[in-house]
Every structure is written in structure tokens, then in C-alpha cells.
């Protein structure tokens, strides 16, 4: 029969009781940490990120784009960054202002808003995904699996993969079923299953401290046990 109180007084008895009771308290959390850690390491991080679904794209060649509008014409008063590139073979200025990004047609100087068909074409060009996707607008605030602003379109593929295309014609995120399991495991690992971002909160810190106490007390009890056997 397992005793939940020290059999005798003294530091060894109280250490045993502490180890036992703390172990009971943190047992579920230790199980979650171990199981979620195993799940997160079961797949290479490249697979989790869906890198096997991306194509290797050639560097952008701007030599043949012809005349383009000047950067001053594409900029706004508070532009933070400006990049001349191509999207779907079309020369564009990619404008960044704070957290907002958009495209300006480099030939006409007009704002280019990506359509749903444009977003699908961007994904087909950059990935090996196939089939007929379902396209929806990215809501504001963005969903948990995106966690960043600037999303324009979400393209859902038959294999369960979701690809988020930004307002600037770039792929913001590629989320597979493997990624979703990994993300759930991460949320359980840090005891933040809702937001899955906060690694500094009282519950996690308290669980870590109690687990450390359980481990240290267990090590001390093992050392004491073997020393008594040798005596």
C-alpha cells in the first residue's frame, strides 16, 4: 500500500511525502509535456512547414519588364519599404507601410487588388498543390492558424492544406494537417491551448517549478536509498 504521509518524522519522510504529492499534482502536466514533445519531434520541421509542397522558384529577372513608373509615383507619404518585383509575370511595386502591404502596377502606377483567381494562380505557381480549391476572404482578425495581419485570400485544397495569400501577392502561410497537429501539441506544451503564443504565464511557471521539485526530490531519494543499501 502506498502511504501518502511520511512513515516517520525527519527530513527523509517529509521529502518522500513532498515527492509523492507534488508528483500527483504534476503527473498530468508531465504526461502532456512528454506526449506533446514527442508529437512535435515526430516530423521534421520542414514537413511541418509544408516545404515539400513548395516549388523552387527562379530568381526574379527584371531586365525585360520595360519602362516602369518611378518609385516616387508608387510611394505614399509614410512608405516604409518599396520593392520592384513581379507577380504572375506582371511587374509591380510592392509597397509596405507599417503592417499594411499592397501592390502598385509598375507600368501604370495604379493600385492592383488581387482577385480570388489571382490568388489561386499565385499558389499554383509557387506550390505543387493540385485539384480544385475553395477560395474565401481572410477575416479580420485573422484566424488562429495565420496569426498575422495582411491576409487577403485563403485557398483550401482537397488534401486539407490551407494557403494564405497576402494583399501584396505573397504567400503568408501554408498550413497542412501535420502543421495543425504540431500547433495543437505546441499549445498543450506551453499550457496555452487557446492562443498558443504565451510562454510566460503563471500556470506554466508554477507547473515547471513543481516539476523541478518533483525531479530533484526524486533524485535525492534515490541517492539516499542506495546509500542506505550500501551501509
N, C-alpha and C positions, 0 to 999 in steps of 0.2 A: 504493500500500500504506500502511495506517495504522500508524504507529510508536507503540508503547506505552511507549517510553522516550524521554527527551529527545534530540533530534538533536545538540544541542550543550550544553555546560555554560553556566551562567548562570541568572539568575532566570527568564528567559522560557522556557527549556527545562523547568525544573522546574515552572513554573506550567502549562505545556501538559500535562505528564505528570500533574500533580495533577488538572487539569480532566478529563482523559480517564479516569483510573482512578476518580475519585470519580463521574463521570458513569455509568460502567459499573455501579458499586455501587448507585447510587440510581435507575437507569433504571426498574426495575420499580415502585419506590415512586412515582416521579413519574407513571408511567402510571396507577397506581391512584388517586393523588390527583386527577389530571385527569379520569379516567373517572368516578370516584365523585362528584366535584363536579358534573360535567355531569349525571349521573343525578339528583342531589339537587335541582338547579335546573331540571330539565326540566318539573316540575309545580309549580303554585302550592302554597304550604304549606297553603292552605285545602282543596285537593283531597286532599293527603296526609293531613290530619287527618279527612277524611270529612265536612267541614262541609256539603257539598252534600246529604248524606243525613239531616241533622237537620232537624226541624221547628222553626219559630219558635213557641215556646210563650207563651201569655198569662201575665202576672204572676199569682201565686197570690193568690186572693181568699179571705180567711179570715173575712169578715163573716158568712157563712151557716153556719159549722160548728157553731154552738150551744155548749153548755157543754162545757168540756174540763177535764181534771184539771190541778191546779196544777203549776208547774214542779218544786216540791219533791217531788211524788209521782213524777215521772218521773226525777228525778236520782238518781245514786248518790253514794257518798261522795267519789269522785275525778273527778266530771264536769268536763270542760274546756270544753265548749260545749253549748248546748241551743237548738234551733231548732224553732219551731212552723211546720209546713208541711202539705202534702197529698201523698199518694202514691196514685195511681189513684183520686182523688176522696175519699180517706179521710184525715181529719185525724190527724196524727201528730206526736209529738215526735221529732226526730232528735237522738240523743244521741251525743256524742263524748267518748271517754276515751282519751287517748293516741293510738295509731294505730287503735284499735278504734271502730267506729261501729255503731249499731243503732237500731231503731225501737221506739217505745212508742206504742200506740194512745192517742190523746189523749182519747178518750171513756171508755175502760175502765181505762187505766193499765197494761194488760198488754203484755208484750213481744210484738212482731209479727215473726215469722220469715218472710221472703219464700219462697214456694214457686216451683217452676220456672214454673208458669203465671203467677204474679205477675210474675216477671222478664220473661217474653215480653211480657206486657201493658205493662210499663213501656217496653220498647223499641219496641213498636208505636205507643205514644202519642207517643214522642219522636223517632221517625225515620220515613222513608218506605220503609223496607225491607219487602218483602213475600215471600210464599211460606211454606212450612212449615219452620221452623228445627229444628235439633238442639240440645238443651239438656244441658249437662254441668256438674258441680260444678267450681269453680276449685280446683286442687290447692294444697297448701302445701308448699314455697314456690311462689309464683305463677310462671307461665310467662314466658319472655323478653319476649313482646310486651305483657305487662301491667306487669311491673317494680314493682309496688306491692302492699302488703297490703290486706286488706279486701274482696277479691273474693268473691262468693257464687256467681254463675252465669255461665257462658259460653254465649252463644247464637250458633250458627253458622248463617248464612243461605246460601241456594243460590248467591248470587253470590260466595261466598268471604269475605264480611265476618264478622268476629267482634266481638260486642259483649259487654263485661264489665259486669255489674250488681253493685253493691256490696251489702253487708249492710244498708246504710241506704237502699236503694231508689234510688240514684243511678247514673247511667252513668259508670263509671270510665274506660273507653276504648272507642274504636271503631276497629277495625283492618281496613283494606282491603288488597287485593293491592298497590295502589300504595304504601301505607304500609310494607308488608313489604320491597319493593324499596328504598325510601328508607332504611329502617332498616339493611338489609344494606350499602348504599352508605356509610352513616354509620360502621358498624363497620369497613369497609375503610379509610375515610378516616382514622380515628384509630388504625388498626392494633390494634384490639381487636374482632375479629370474633366473639368468644365472648360476652363480657358487654356490649360495645357502650356502655360508660359511661366508661371511664377515659381521660381526655385528658392525663394526666400520668404517663407511664411512660418508662423509659429507651430503649426501641426507637423510640418516636415522636420523642423529643427528639433522639436520635442521627441519625435519618433527616432531621429538619428541619435540624440543623446541617450535615450533609454536603450536603444540597441547597443550602443557603445558600452553602457553599464553592464548589460547582459553578457556581452562578449568578454569584457575584462574580468567580471566576477567568475565567469565560467573557466577562464584560463587560470585564475588564481586557485580555484577549487581543484582543478586537475593537478596543478603543481603540488598542492597540499596533499592530495590523495596519494600520489606516487611517492612523495617524501615519507609519508606515514607507512607505506608498504615496505619501503627500504629499511625503515628504522627497526 
